[in-house]
Amino acid sequence: MEINESLIRKVAEVARLELTDSEIKKFTPQLREALENFSKLQEVDTKGVKPSFQPVEIKNVLREDVPKQCLTQEQALSQTKHKKDGYFKGPKVV
């Protein structure tokens, strides 16, 4: 692929960037160098290597959801004085 100023202008247009002529001249060799470095990856022998979509193994860090006995309604309401008809009583909302 030919990396030239017209390509830089096209990429800038697609990315909605307004580049000056001096910026385009500055970025042309930088983009060329970056793409050359990526092309070196084609030389690496990857036969027999499984694709890695996640560099670090993902583990479930949450505990298992095991049902346990919960409080009865009377136990839950036993420590509050703000209760009415077996429910917690909250402030009035207008």
Secondary structure as a PSIPRED ss2 file (coil, helix, strand):
# PSIPRED VFORMAT (PSIPRED V4.0)

   1 M C   1.000  0.000  0.000
   2 E C   1.000  0.000  0.000
   3 I C   1.000  0.000  0.000
   4 N C   1.000  0.000  0.000
   5 E H   0.000  1.000  0.000
   6 S H   0.000  1.000  0.000
   7 L H   0.000  1.000  0.000
   8 I H   0.000  1.000  0.000
   9 R H   0.000  1.000  0.000
  10 K H   0.000  1.000  0.000
  11 V H   0.000  1.000  0.000
  12 A H   0.000  1.000  0.000
  13 E H   0.000  1.000  0.000
  14 V H   0.000  1.000  0.000
  15 A C   1.000  0.000  0.000
  16 R C   1.000  0.000  0.000
  17 L C   1.000  0.000  0.000
  18 E C   1.000  0.000  0.000
  19 L C   1.000  0.000  0.000
  20 T C   1.000  0.000  0.000
  21 D H   0.000  1.000  0.000
  22 S H   0.000  1.000  0.000
  23 E H   0.000  1.000  0.000
  24 I H   0.000  1.000  0.000
  25 K H   0.000  1.000  0.000
  26 K H   0.000  1.000  0.000
  27 F H   0.000  1.000  0.000
  28 T H   0.000  1.000  0.000
  29 P H   0.000  1.000  0.000
  30 Q H   0.000  1.000  0.000
  31 L H   0.000  1.000  0.000
  32 R H   0.000  1.000  0.000
  33 E H   0.000  1.000  0.000
  34 A H   0.000  1.000  0.000
  35 L H   0.000  1.000  0.000
  36 E H   0.000  1.000  0.000
  37 N H   0.000  1.000  0.000
  38 F H   0.000  1.000  0.000
  39 S H   0.000  1.000  0.000
  40 K H   0.000  1.000  0.000
  41 L H   0.000  1.000  0.000
  42 Q H   0.000  1.000  0.000
  43 E H   0.000  1.000  0.000
  44 V C   1.000  0.000  0.000
  45 D C   1.000  0.000  0.000
  46 T C   1.000  0.000  0.000
  47 K C   1.000  0.000  0.000
  48 G C   1.000  0.000  0.000
  49 V C   1.000  0.000  0.000
  50 K C   1.000  0.000  0.000
  51 P C   1.000  0.000  0.000
  52 S C   1.000  0.000  0.000
  53 F C   1.000  0.000  0.000
  54 Q C   1.000  0.000  0.000
  55 P C   1.000  0.000  0.000
  56 V C   1.000  0.000  0.000
  57 E C   1.000  0.000  0.000
  58 I C   1.000  0.000  0.000
  59 K C   1.000  0.000  0.000
  60 N C   1.000  0.000  0.000
  61 V C   1.000  0.000  0.000
  62 L C   1.000  0.000  0.000
  63 R C   1.000  0.000  0.000
  64 E C   1.000  0.000  0.000
  65 D C   1.000  0.000  0.000
  66 V C   1.000  0.000  0.000
  67 P C   1.000  0.000  0.000
  68 K C   1.000  0.000  0.000
  69 Q C   1.000  0.000  0.000
  70 C C   1.000  0.000  0.000
  71 L C   1.000  0.000  0.000
  72 T C   1.000  0.000  0.000
  73 Q H   0.000  1.000  0.000
  74 E H   0.000  1.000  0.000
  75 Q H   0.000  1.000  0.000
  76 A H   0.000  1.000  0.000
  77 L H   0.000  1.000  0.000
  78 S C   1.000  0.000  0.000
  79 Q C   1.000  0.000  0.000
  80 T C   1.000  0.000  0.000
  81 K C   1.000  0.000  0.000
  82 H C   1.000  0.000  0.000
  83 K E   0.000  0.000  1.000
  84 K E   0.000  0.000  1.000
  85 D C   1.000  0.000  0.000
  86 G C   1.000  0.000  0.000
  87 Y E   0.000  0.000  1.000
  88 F E   0.000  0.000  1.000
  89 K C   1.000  0.000  0.000
  90 G C   1.000  0.000  0.000
  91 P C   1.000  0.000  0.000
  92 K C   1.000  0.000  0.000
  93 V C   1.000  0.000  0.000
  94 V C   1.000  0.000  0.000
